[in-house]
Amino acid sequence: MPTFDYKCAECHYQEEKIHGMKEEPEYKCPKCGFSMVRQFTPNIAGFIFKGGTETINWKEKRYRLKRSEQMAVKQEVHRAEMPKVQPNVAGVELDTWSDAQKVAKECGLQSETYTPFVEKENKPKIVVPGAGVSSSIIKP
């Protein structure tokens, strides 16, 4: 229900009342007993919205879900456009990260830095139907 401000014409006492928009009740001032006049306050809504209906909540949830899915696709497309990190040792490009780790070990360089890439390379890749994006799974 909307809230309305009422002001006493005699003593200028103000009070907020709640009633329907079509109703025109007459209120008496609690201080002096004169009738109170409804005030029109600009830039302030006459009623307060509290929560939405189930339909509105469902639509909002669906919109957020679609938006998050679209963002995930955009991120994957963006990642696909980014240049791939290629395995190399001292400027020599190699085919796989495990080869790069072996060459680094033979040359006396730090081979431990290649370990995360080798582990990622050895994980099996699967294609999720409908997603259009391949993802890795961890062996149990």
Buried (B, 14 or more C-beta within 10 A) or exposed (E): EEBBBBBBEEEEBEBEBEBEEEEEEEBEBEEEEEEBEBEEEEEEEEEEEEEEEEEEEEEEEEEEEEEEEEEEEEEBEEEEEEEEEEBEBEEEEBEEBBBBBBBBBEEEBEBEEBEEBBEEBEEEEEEEEEEEBEEEEEEE
